[in-house]
Amino acid sequence: MLSPRNSTIVNLQLIRFLAVGAANTLIGLALIYIAKFLGFGDVAANAIGYGLCIGLSFLLNKRWTFGHRGSVGSAFMRFALVTAIAYLANLAVVMFAIHIVALNHYLAQALGIPVYTALSYLGSRMYAFAAVPSANDAAGHLPK
């Protein structure tokens, strides 16, 4: 169970993550729709939208959302893995909605967003930007 302090930190992180995500979602969805309008297929349009927003999301979430102080390179590699998993889950939902449910392509693109968001938040919090243990923690000297 989370302590009141840790609960507050998690809630603040979630609010910040959602704010970063809302900005990225609007930008990404606009890019997807523009790409579709320009004649790109669903997979390419989806990749363009998400692909162009990854850098902004990484920087904002690393610094502002999670206050991660670890290595940028290592964090980016973990973030890229989390993002790839979330993206593939998003794409599966989009393709299922289009090809199995026969949903409107634009609505199908939007339906993948909650799946991406949930997986991305959990993966970012628990893996990509997890707290870096201090030298004392690594030596087994945990504060009481």
N, C-alpha and C positions, 0 to 999 in steps of 0.2 A: 504494500500500500504506500502511496506517495505521502510524504510529509506535507504540511500546508505550504512551506516554502517551495518545495519541489513541484507541488501542484500549481503554484502561481507561475513558476518558471515555464512549466509545460504549457500552461494556458497562454502565456505571453508568446512563447515560441509558436504555438498553433495559430494565434491571431496574426503574427507577423508572417508566418508561412502562407496563410490564406491571402494576406494582402499582396505578397509577392506573387502568389499564384494567380490572383485575380488580374493583376496587371499583365502577367505573362499569358493568361488565358485569353484576355481581350486582344492582345497583340497577336498571339498565335492563331486564334480563330480567324481574325481579320486576314492574316497571311494565308491561311488555308483557303478561305473563301476567294481571295484575290487569285491564288494559284488555280483554283477550280475555274474561275471566270476566264483565266488566261488559257485554259485548255488542258491543264495538268490532270492526270487521273487521281483517284482517291488516295492511293498509297503515296504517290509523289507529293500531292498537296499536303497531306498529313505530315509527311517527313519534313517538308519545307517549314511548315508552321512550328512544329516542335523543335526542329533543328536550329532555327535561328534564335530561339528564345533560351536555349540551354546555357549559354555564357552569362547572360544577365541573371538568370535564376541562380546559377552557381555563386556568382559574386555576392548577390544580395542575401542569399540564404547563408552562405558561409560567414559573412561578416555581421549582418544585421539580425537575422533570424536566430541563428544558433551560437553566434559569437565564437566560432571555432578558431582556435589559435594554432592548430597543428599545421603540418606541411601542406602547402597549396597543391603540389603535385600529387601527393598521396590522396588528399581529400578529393581532388578532381577525378582521379581514377575510380575511387569508390562512388562518387556522385555519378559518374558516367555509367557505371554498372547499374546503379539504382535506377537511373533515368532510362537505360535500355530495357530493363525488366518492366518498368512502368509503361514505357512506350509500347512494347510488344503486347502487353495486356490491353492497353487502349486500342491498339490496332485490331486485336482479336474481337473486341466488342464492336468496333466500327464495321468490320467486315461481316460479322454475324448479323448485325442489324441491317446491313445493306443486302447481303446475299441470301440469308435465311429468312429473315423477317420481312424483307422487301420494303424497308423503311426509306423515306426520303434521304438522299445522300447527305444533305446539309444537317438534318436532324441527327442522323447517325454519327456524324463527326462530333456533334455536341455531346452525345450520350457517352462517348469514351472518356470525357473529361473527369467525371467523379472517380472512375477506376484509377486513372492516372494519378489524380490528386492524392487519393488515400495511400496508394503504394509508394508514391514519391515521398510523402510526409513521413511515413513510418520508416522507410529505408534511409532517408536523410537523417532523421533523428537517432535511429538506433545503429546506423552503420557509417554512412558517409561523413557525418559531422558529430559522431559520438565524442563525448568528452575525452580528451587526451589525458591519460594518467600522468601524474607528476612523478618525479624521481622517487619521492617518498612512497607513493602508492605502489610503484613498480617493485620497491624493495620490501613491500609488505607492511609499511608503516602507515596504516590508515588512521585518519583522525577519528577520535571518539565522539 
